[in-house]
Amino acid sequence: MEYGRRRPLLRIRGRSIAWLPPLLLLVGVILLDFNTGEHFRIITWIVLVPGIAAAVCGVWTTAAYSVAALVTYVVVDNAWPAEYQAGFGDFLLVALGGALATLAAAVRMRHERQLVHIQDIAETTRRTVLRPLPSGWAGLEHAGVYLAADVDARVGGDFYDIQPGPHGTRVLVGDVQGKGLGAVEAAAALLGTFREAGYHEKDLTTVAERLEIRMLRHRSHTAALGRADGDRFATAVLIAFPEDAPGVIDVVNFGHEPPLAVGPHGVRELPCGDGLPLGLADLAGGLPPVHRVPVAADETLLLVTDGVTEARDRPGAFFPLADEVADAVRADPAGTQPRRLVRRVRDGVLRHSGGRLEDDTTIFAVRRAAGGSAGAGGALGAGSGSGAAGGLR
């Protein structure tokens, strides 16, 4: 849907035909009334015409149908002998029905305008939290999709971003505990810190420390406001693509789902899920360690939130992510390309859950571009492009 603009109902080839159903009903009532016996008058049913128009048409179109229904009633009713006329009482019913239908259309249009305004705000928020990522950003091939559990929402507590810098490119994928605006605020706070620290800090441990401190500061602020989400935390995976070591990545895992390395020869889980979530490091006596993990040039990193791994089918079975991806790779070794991989997982989750998502769901895939440099230099030559939440990037 294009935000800021009402999308007309009942469209064919881009043109609205919302006016057609009430017109067909109007003609149908007239024909039925003329083709039934004089003792069976259904002309009063014409009051349904403005009612149908109120549900699918604009205010002025509904008002026009209300007037047309009233005039048609008078003409058709007077076409019969006086003893067979429906009468003045039914005339008032049609007139009142038309007036109420026009009022209902006005109320509906007002609510639709309010909804469009809310969607505009949600879209702006989404672009602030989940900013569009250019194609080939920082020498990385990437694709991501975000599916909100609330069909009316555009953004929630899941987040991801890529930040190039002079010390290499960093990637962050995470999931804030809880839902609602509080989760969005926490995600925005963490992403803001990541975008600055990921660029300026040379040591990945320092970036991780800055994220932990930001989570604690955010919790302290919300607690001081007396809000109930003062104990919020976030799971996350922080990944660095070192410029001087193209065959490895550095990973810090804050209690998040372990990333999968997906290549033509299979799927393997990266052994780095030994940390606590952001905001809980004091319980473990410190931050999780940085793991240096070898990654082949033809392997893609697949990162998901628990909306994927905890998606259930009707009997209650969890979505078998690793098995699903492994089957896809066996069937098509070229399916490790990030866009195709994300699409496969997205379709598998929706099919497994029957389209009923219990939690916000993020799927993000990234790998070094062929011949690309994952760093500030790679960002300078990146093309531009963007996507929407729920669509592939």
Protein Blocks (a to p, Z undefined) as FASTA:
>chain_A
ZZhiacdehieehiacklmmmmmmmmmmmmmmmmpcfklccklmmmmmmmmmmmmmcfkl
mmmmmmmmmmmmmmmmmmpcfklpgbjklmmmmmmmmmmmmmmmmmmmmmmmmmmmmmmm
mmmmmmmmmgcddehihhiacddddddfblkbcbdfbdcdddddfebpcddddddededj
klmmmmmmmmmmmmmmmmmpmblklmmmmmmmmmmmmmmmmmmnopaklmgccddddddd
dfklmkbccdddehiacdddddfkbccdddfbfbccehilmmnopacddddddddfkbcc
ddddfklmmpccfkopacdfklmmmmmmmmommlmpmklmmmmmmmmmmmmnnopafbdc
ddddddddehiacdfklmmmpccddddehiaZZ
